[in-house]
Amino acid sequence: MNPEAKFTQSVLSARAFALPPVPVDAPIFQSLSSALIRWDMLEADVQSRSQFSGFSLLQTPQGAARAYFLDSRFVAAVGSIGNELGQMLNRDAFMALYMHREAQISLYTLDRYAVQSLLEIPNWRLDLERVVPQASVSAVMSSVTHQNVTGQMLLLGLDWRGVITYNNGAPVLSSYEQAGRVLFGHEALTRIALESTEDGTRFGIYSQNGFSTVDQETILNETSFDELIRTWNEILAFCENRTDSVRGKDTWDKAFRAARLEVVDRYPLLDPFLDDLRYTVGVLLVQRPSRDLFEGLVAAYLETLKQLGITANALYPLLIPIRDKHRKLWRAAGLEVVCPLSA
């Protein structure tokens, strides 16, 4: 197998775990034998629940599948069988799995829009596949948002995997898995942003409406660089004032400096010992604009929070007033990870 084919297989196999994890409440029932819960009994149970939306998860040694329901009706099944990748299953294929003597069935409720999005995934086409460091994940994420893409981004790290499902450029379902731990929503996006800077991270984008790579310079050409820096200054000044008022003077400044040292190998512009970028009392002064400046600032910001023991998930609601003031600039400045526009 040539390296390109092997890489393609790696990205596609991320899709075939392609029953991506979803945030669900406690199951209605879980891991019951399909010999006890016949299909007609399952359908009758679902139909008895008013306007039910959700899915039944079917697990067997041969493969796994989800049967999706909308308005209390079965609409489709998606799964993977043997070496086949995630795909739509016809009723016969699904029932063959269901009748397996070792099959186990669970039933979950799930938001109606989430069900509709998950049903679209097998129809999306692969538009892009890359590997870090040849490509920047955060820059591509900015482009996905900038182009209002409806689709899915899949990521494979050395010991983790992530799935981000987008609707018109906004992340609507996000998950991050590592060593059996699963995060969802903004927590997942934050972890993906941190982990995806690792060399060797593989990622692919599937879309419904098409996607093309947009260079960060293209985004900068459409927006005033000074305006983007002013937006970042507001964020940093707010964080510095809030942190120092609680933990003492210069707490944020010292942590931000240490964070810049942590990411300097990936983003040389952020080297605190050079004059290319200076930071004093919540103000950034940039001598030499760079295409990866905002990506680097996001990495330094997240690393600063990590050093201070602050979770981005806890802080981002406080940034909503600044975000709403600068909504038109938010994506171009790379701030979607700092505080999502959909929050």
C-alpha positions in Angstrom: 0.0 0.0 0.0 1.5 3.4 -1.0 1.7 6.1 1.7 -1.0 8.2 0.2 -3.4 5.3 0.1 -2.5 4.4 3.7 -3.1 8.0 4.8 -6.5 8.1 3.0 -7.5 4.9 4.8 -6.4 6.3 8.1 -8.7 9.4 7.7 -11.6 7.4 6.4 -11.3 4.9 9.2 -11.9 7.9 11.5 -15.2 8.2 9.8 -16.0 4.6 10.3 -15.8 4.7 14.0 -18.3 6.8 12.1 -20.9 6.2 14.6 -19.4 9.4 16.2 -20.1 9.7 19.9 -23.0 12.0 20.7 -24.1 13.7 24.0 -27.0 11.7 25.3 -28.9 11.5 28.6 -29.3 8.3 30.5 -30.6 5.5 28.2 -34.2 4.5 28.2 -32.8 1.0 28.3 -29.3 -0.3 27.7 -27.5 -3.5 26.5 -30.6 -5.8 26.4 -30.5 -8.9 24.2 -32.4 -8.4 20.9 -33.9 -11.8 21.6 -35.8 -10.2 24.4 -36.5 -6.9 22.6 -37.8 -7.9 19.2 -37.8 -5.2 16.5 -41.6 -5.0 16.4 -41.6 -4.5 20.2 -38.9 -1.7 19.9 -40.9 0.1 17.2 -44.1 -0.2 19.3 -42.2 1.3 22.3 -40.9 4.2 20.2 -44.4 4.9 18.7 -45.9 5.1 22.2 -43.6 8.0 23.0 -44.9 11.3 21.6 -42.7 13.1 19.0 -39.8 10.9 20.0 -36.4 11.7 18.4 -33.4 9.5 19.1 -31.7 6.3 18.1 -31.3 2.7 19.1 -27.7 1.4 19.2 -27.2 -2.1 18.0 -23.9 -3.8 18.9 -22.7 -7.2 17.7 -19.4 -9.0 17.1 -20.0 -8.4 13.4 -20.5 -4.7 13.6 -22.5 -1.8 15.1 -25.4 0.3 13.8 -27.7 3.0 14.8 -31.4 3.1 13.9 -32.6 6.7 13.9 -36.1 7.8 14.8 -37.9 11.1 14.1 -41.5 11.9 15.2 -41.6 8.4 16.7 -41.0 6.8 13.3 -38.0 4.8 12.1 -36.3 6.8 9.3 -32.9 5.2 8.6 -30.1 3.0 9.8 -26.3 3.8 9.7 -23.5 1.5 10.6 -20.4 -0.4 9.9 -20.2 -4.1 9.2 -17.0 -6.1 9.1 -14.4 -4.1 7.2 -16.9 -1.8 5.6 -16.8 1.9 6.5 -19.8 3.8 8.0 -22.7 3.6 5.5 -26.4 3.7 5.2 -27.8 0.3 5.8 -31.0 -1.0 4.1 -33.6 -2.7 6.3 -32.3 -6.2 5.4 -28.7 -5.4 6.4 -29.9 -3.9 9.6 -32.2 -6.8 10.5 -29.5 -9.3 9.8 -27.4 -7.5 12.5 -30.5 -7.3 14.8 -31.1 -11.1 14.5 -27.5 -12.0 15.5 -27.7 -14.2 18.6 -25.2 -12.0 20.5 -26.8 -8.6 19.5 -27.4 -6.1 22.2 -29.8 -3.1 21.9 -30.0 0.2 23.7 -32.4 3.2 23.2 -31.5 6.9 23.6 -33.3 10.2 23.1 -31.4 12.8 21.0 -32.1 16.3 19.8 -34.1 16.4 16.6 -31.5 18.5 14.7 -28.7 16.2 15.9 -30.5 13.2 14.4 -31.0 15.0 11.1 -27.3 16.0 10.9 -26.1 12.5 11.7 -28.3 11.1 8.9 -26.7 13.4 6.4 -23.1 12.4 7.2 -22.9 9.4 4.8 -23.9 11.6 1.9 -21.1 14.2 2.4 -18.1 14.0 0.2 -14.4 14.1 1.2 -13.1 17.6 0.2 -9.8 17.7 2.0 -7.4 15.5 3.8 -4.1 16.7 5.4 -1.5 15.9 8.0 0.1 18.3 10.5 2.5 20.1 10.3 2.0 20.4 6.5 -1.4 22.0 7.2 -2.8 24.0 10.2 -5.9 22.5 11.7 -7.0 25.8 13.4 -6.6 27.7 10.1 -8.7 25.1 8.3 -11.3 25.3 11.1 -11.4 29.1 10.6 -11.9 28.5 6.9 -14.8 26.0 7.5 -16.5 28.7 9.6 -15.7 31.5 7.1 -17.2 29.5 4.2 -20.4 28.5 6.2 -19.7 24.9 5.5 -22.2 22.2 6.4 -20.2 19.0 7.0 -18.0 17.2 9.3 -14.3 17.4 10.3 -12.6 14.2 11.6 -9.3 14.2 13.4 -6.9 11.4 14.4 -4.1 12.1 16.8 -1.6 9.6 18.2 -3.9 8.6 21.1 -7.1 10.6 20.5 -9.8 11.3 18.0 -12.2 14.2 17.4 -15.3 14.8 15.4 -16.8 18.2 14.7 -20.1 18.5 12.8 -20.9 21.9 11.3 -24.1 23.5 10.1 -23.5 26.7 8.1 -20.1 27.1 9.6 -21.2 26.7 13.2 -20.1 23.6 15.2 -23.3 21.9 16.3 -22.0 18.5 17.5 -18.4 18.1 18.8 -16.7 15.2 20.5 -13.2 14.3 21.7 -12.1 10.8 22.8 -9.0 9.8 24.6 -8.3 6.6 26.6 -12.0 6.0 27.1 -12.8 9.6 28.2 -15.3 11.5 26.0 -15.8 15.3 26.0 -18.6 17.1 24.1 -19.4 20.7 23.1 -17.0 23.5 23.8 -14.8 21.3 26.1 -14.3 19.0 23.1 -13.4 21.9 20.8 -10.9 23.3 23.3 -9.1 19.9 23.6 -9.1 19.4 19.8 -7.6 22.9 19.4 -4.8 22.0 21.9 -4.1 18.5 20.7 -4.3 19.1 16.9 -1.0 21.1 16.9 0.9 17.8 17.3 2.9 16.7 14.3 1.3 13.7 12.7 -2.3 14.7 13.5 -4.4 13.6 10.5 -7.7 15.2 9.6 -10.3 15.1 6.8 -13.3 17.3 5.9 -16.6 16.0 4.5 -19.1 18.5 3.3 -22.5 18.8 1.9 -22.0 22.2 0.1 -18.3 22.0 -0.8 -15.2 23.3 0.9 -12.0 24.9 -0.4 -8.9 25.8 1.5 -8.8 29.5 2.3 -5.4 30.9 3.3 -5.3 33.0 6.4 -3.9 35.8 4.2 -7.1 35.7 2.2 -9.1 36.3 5.4 -6.7 39.1 6.5 -7.1 40.8 3.1 -10.8 41.1 3.7 -10.4 42.6 7.2 -8.3 45.4 8.8 -5.4 43.8 10.6 -5.5 46.6 13.2 -9.1 45.9 13.9 -8.3 42.2 14.5 -5.5 43.2 16.9 -7.8 45.6 18.8 -10.3 42.7 19.2 -7.6 40.5 20.7 -6.5 43.4 22.9 -10.0 43.6 24.5 -9.9 39.9 25.2 -6.4 39.9 26.7 -7.1 43.1 28.8 -10.3 41.6 30.2 -8.6 38.4 31.1 -5.6 40.2 32.7 -7.8 42.5 34.7 -10.0 39.8 36.0 -7.1 37.4 36.8 -5.0 40.0 38.5 -7.9 41.3 40.6 -8.3 37.8 42.1 -4.8 36.5 42.2 -2.6 39.5 42.4 -0.7 41.9 40.1 1.1 40.5 37.1 -0.4 37.0 37.4 -1.7 37.0 33.9 1.3 38.6 32.4 3.7 36.0 33.9 1.5 33.1 32.8 1.0 34.5 29.3 4.8 34.9 28.9 5.4 31.3 30.1 2.7 30.2 27.6 4.4 32.0 24.7 7.6 30.1 25.6 5.6 26.8 25.5 4.4 27.4 22.0 7.4 29.3 20.5 8.6 26.2 18.6 5.4 26.2 16.6 4.9 30.0 16.5 8.4 31.8 16.5 6.6 35.1 16.2 5.4 34.7 19.8 9.0 34.5 21.2 8.9 36.8 24.3 12.6 37.5 23.9 12.1 39.1 20.5 10.5 42.4 19.5 8.2 41.0 16.8 5.4 40.9 19.2 5.3 42.8 22.5 2.6 42.5 25.2 2.2 45.1 28.0 -0.8 45.6 30.3 -3.3 44.0 27.9 -1.9 45.6 24.8 -0.4 43.7 21.9 2.1 45.5 19.6 2.9 43.6 16.4 6.0 44.7 14.4 5.8 41.9 11.8 2.3 40.6 10.9 2.3 36.9 10.1 -0.2 34.6 8.5 -0.1 32.3 11.6 -0.3 35.1 14.2 -3.9 34.5 15.3 -3.5 30.8 15.3 -0.5 31.3 17.6 -2.4 33.7 19.9 -5.1 31.1 20.3 -2.5 28.5 21.3 -0.9 30.9 23.7 -4.2 31.9 25.2 -5.3 28.3 25.8 -1.9 27.4 27.3 -2.2 30.5 29.6 -5.5 29.2 30.9 -3.9 25.8 31.4 -1.1 27.2 33.4 -3.5 29.2 35.6 -5.8 26.1 36.1 -8.7 27.9 34.4 -11.0 26.0 32.0 -11.9 27.7 28.7 -15.4 26.3 29.2 -15.8 28.3 32.5 -14.4 31.5 31.1 -15.9 31.9 27.7 -19.5 32.9 28.9 -17.8 36.0 30.4 -16.4 36.9 26.9 -19.8 37.0 25.2 -20.2 40.8 25.5 -16.9 41.3 23.7 -17.8 38.7 21.2 -21.1 40.3 20.4 -19.4 43.6 19.9 -17.0 42.2 17.4 -19.0 39.4 15.7 -18.0 40.4 12.2 -14.3 40.1 13.2 -14.5 37.1 15.5 -13.9 34.3 13.0 -11.1 36.2 11.1 -9.3 36.7 14.4 -9.4 33.0 15.2 -11.6 33.5 18.2 -14.2 30.9 17.5 -12.3 28.5 19.8 -12.0 31.1 22.5 -15.7 31.8 22.6 -18.0 30.2 20.0 -20.3 32.3 18.0 -23.1 29.8 18.6 -23.0 30.1 22.4 
